[in-house]
């Protein structure tokens, strides 16, 4: 038990500044024997707190753990069961009755005795002890002086002490006075006995002579004892007063401890409240802006933007554990959610109205551009909408469903608007092309009233013009090959070639200017719209070098392709792909209209494919330098493939036209020789 007591003191009570006074090994009565220890302890710091602690040995190791502790002042009754017959059972009455069975009667008695002493010293006999032997309730602790004297006597008996120098000298003097001591010990002893008797008699006579002084001394001692009794009474009263003061000081100390604990809790509570108020409180101005703010004016948009940012910060605040269990926090979060839903609906409705109004405004300006080969400018519309860019970013992070809905509505409205504008624009371009080549078309549709030779010659002139760009050089080659016999035909052909060449060059120059103007109008339109989409919908483009190189290789190989824009948006893997998909949806009519324009130019004059190839190559190269993966670069690349195929087809047909023209020229020379034989001679 001593080892256990030492271990408990070291492991459990010393870290808590407590001193273990008594211990008893017990188990609960009437149940399975699960042993534990009841310990009587006091604190080492004032005010002294006396406790009864239940300690249990851990099931998983060889160590002890503190299970429960009761303050000794909460103990009302100690019941030992039987004061006559010794029994290991006893009861402790705290808030309820705890029945225990001690492992030995000696430990039980020692524990009850220690409890009684602690009650006498610290609680002023507040605990009732029932069925306890009176021997256990007596304090029989010897004083420190008696213990020290008794211990000194035992040490004197047990240990051998040598004579000092003075004692040795006295014995030697006495031995010299008794010469017979060495020879006759009995005589020496008798002599000593006689001397002692003489001394005793002298002492008795001296005592009898001093009897009066003894009586006086006894009287003084009696008076001293009476004074001691009075002093003890005063000390007892003082002790009671000090005990009362001690109890009051203990209560004050405990009150101070509770006050300090309350102040600490108040400081922590105030800190939590300040945190919640600073991070979860939305200003009334922000609430008003979210509910009724003007989304049409710049000042109203700025106020709504600040309010939306403040609302997002309040909703995204990192709450500490337990905050979400507070009713006020849940109500505030619900209020924030309602504000977010309400403002998101207002913002989405307003922007949808702005998209619709833009469509009507732009439609009214189409008539102004119908006669000119220009596209309407969307910069004012983009400038007005960019004021809502931050609100769109807020909507994207808070309500992605409404953000997607706005994106789809924007694409629907703008695709219809751009489709009308681009179709009208290309109609003007086609009218200008057909207007400049109207006579050529009429000539191409006339019945074959002229001779076959003349028509073939004119077709040959067109073919030679396509190949060389100048019919005069081709005419020189034809004159050298036909000789002097066809000088008259050659001169006629020269006149026809000159007139046809001038007409073709003028038409092709006009077509080249129109085609260049079409591309020059489309490029800034697409780039401006792509830049606006990136900024307004917060889709920042991140260039990817490997993707750009791959697309460039596909463009060179003639295999560049993209998904058709007739369907819905495809799943996207990045914001860059989303920009491309939106541009495809909005400008779905550009590529078909360009292909139709190219087909018309090729139909009017197949040599126009060379002009278109040069222009398209230049614009594709320019677009590739700006952004190889952009919608404009991809679309122009697809159209360039079509132009290159048309040019390859035109070039492949030219050798057949030249061969046919040579045969016609030979037949014309032979007929001239037969009709004028003299001239040939």
Secondary structure, DSSP 8 states (H G I E B T S, - for coil): -HHHHHHHIIIIIGGGTEEEEEEEEEEETTS----EEEEEEEESSSS--EEEEEEEE-SSSS-EEEEEEEEGGG--EEE-S-SSS--SEEEEESSSEEEEEES-HHHHHHHHHHHHHHIIIIISS-SEEES--TTTTS-----HHHHHHHHHHHHHHHS-----HHHHHHHHHHHHH-GGGTT-HHHHHHHHHHHHHHHHHHHHHHHHHTHHHHHHHHHHHHHHHHHHHHHHHHHHHHHHHHHHHHHHHHHHHHHHHHHHHHHHHHHHHHHHHHHHHHHH---HHHHHHHHH--SSSHHHHHHHHHHHHHHHHHHT----TTGGG-HHHHHHHHHHHHHHHHHHHHHHHHHHHHHHHHHHHHHHHHHHHTTTT-----HHHHHHHGGGHHHHHHHHHH-HHHHHHHHHHHHHHHHHHHHHHHHHHHHHHHHHHHHHTHHHHHHHHS-S-S-HHHHHHHHHHHHHHHHHS-HHHHHHHHHHHH-GGGHHHHHHHHHHHHHHHHHHHHHHHHHHHHHHHHHHHHHHHHHHHHHHHHHHTT------HHHHHHHHHHHHHT------SSS-----SSHHHHHHHHHHHHTTTHHHHHHHHHHHHHHH-TTHHHHHHHHHHHHHHHHHHH-TTSHHHHHHHHHHHHHHHHHHHHHHHHHHHHHHHHHHHHHHHHHHHHH-HHHH-
